[in-house]
Amino acid sequence: MALSWTRRHLVFGGAAAALLATGAVVSSGFAQSSDGPTLNPVEAHAAAGAGEILLVDIRRPDEWNATGIGEHAVGIDMRDEDFIDQVLAARQADQPIALICARGVRSARMTARLKDAGIGPIIDVPEGMLGSFSGPGWVGRGVPVVR
């Protein structure tokens, strides 16, 4: 029986998850920014739906109301004083945490903040909900949202 390894298997499978936790580069085609691992919205949606990551939409409530929240994501306003505590409460064990905002700027900043707090592995979704230089974004790709 031949094994068929997908990017998801390599990225989130046992050894790869350990490598992500240490900040090592996974040479599986998984995108890496200078700040660490990234996912596009389609990959983030699939991984969150499978429980492989905690996907956190860090935008403001008015932004959630305007576009909806990505299906399988948890909305936690990054401005909340207890933001980190809320993220940790939503996380299952050492589940990787992926952050998404509108266009990737705030998620990159919050990725660094969580890493500085010793929390990881952290994954950025740099396209955001609305698109950026990284790509068309969650909404532009037609990935499902919840209103």
N, C-alpha and C positions, 0 to 999 in steps of 0.2 A: 504494500500500500504506500503510495507516494504522498508525502506531506506537501501541502500547499501553504506556504508562508505568505501572509499578507503583511502590509505595513503595520496594521494594528497588532498582529501577533508579535512582530519584532519589537514594537515600541512598548507595548503594555504587558508582554509576556514576562515571566519571572526574572530572567537575567537582565532584560532590558529595563525593567522597572527599577532594579537595583542600580543599574548604570545611571538612569535618570536621577535617582536620589543623590548620587555622588556628583552630578553635574557633568558626567562623561558624555562625549559625543557618541551617538548611536548611528552607525553608518548603514542605515536601512532606507534611506530616502526620506526619513523624518526630518522636517525642516528644523534648522537651528539658526537662531539669531545670535548676535554677539552676546546677548543676555541669557540665552538658554533655549530650551525647546519651545516650539510653537506648533499650533494646529490651525488648519483652516476651519471655517465654520462647519463644513460637511463632516470632517473628521471629528470635531469636537462634539457635534450632535450625536454621531454614532457611538463614540466612546462614552458620553454621558448616559445615553440610553441603555448601554450595556452595563452601566455601573462601574466602568473602568476608571472614570475620573469624576470629580465633583466639579461641575461647571457653574461658576459664579458670575452673574451679571452684576457688575459693580456700579452701574449707572444710577441716576436719581429716579425717584418714583414718577416724576413727570415724563421722563424719557421712556420708562417702561410703559406708561399709558399711551404714549405716542406711537410706539412700534410693536408693543407686546414684548414679552420675554421669550427668549429662545426656548423651544420645547426641551425639557429635561434640565433646564438651568434653574438655579436658585437665585432670586433677587436679593442682594444684600448691598445696601447703599454704602459706598466706600467712605462717606463722610460721617457715618455713625461712629461714636466714640468707642464702641465695643465691636467694631468691624472684625478684628482678628478673632475675638472670642466667638462671634457668630459663625465665622467661617469654620473654625475648629469644631464647633458644635454640630455643624451640618456634615462634616467629613466623617467617613467610615474608616477607622483605623489609620493606616498610612496611605490612604487613597491620594493619588496625585490631584492637585487642585489646578484647574484651568480658569483663567480670568478673561472676561470679555467686557468691553465698554462700547462706546459709539464708534470710534475710529482707531483704537489701538494705543492712544497716547496715555490715557489713565491706567489702562491695564498693564502697560509696561512699567509705569511708576509704582503701581501697587504690587506687581511681581517683585520688584526690588525691595519694597517695604517688607513683604512677607519673608523673603529670603534673608533680609537683615535681621528679622526676628527669629531666625533659625527654623523657619517652617518650610518644608519642601516634601516632595518635589512640586515645583510650580511651573505651569505651562501658560504661555501667553497665546491669545487668539488675536493677532495683530490686525486682521481685517476689520474686526469689530462688527457691530450690528449694521452699520451704515456704509462700510467700505473705506478703504484707505489706499495708500500706495502699494500695500501688500495684496490687494484684491478687492472684489466687489462687495464683500461683507455678507453677513448672515441673510439680511433681507434681500440683497441683490442676487444672491444665489438661490433664493426661494426656499430656504430651509424653514421648517415649520416654527411658528411662534404661538404662544399662549397669551390670550388677552384677559 
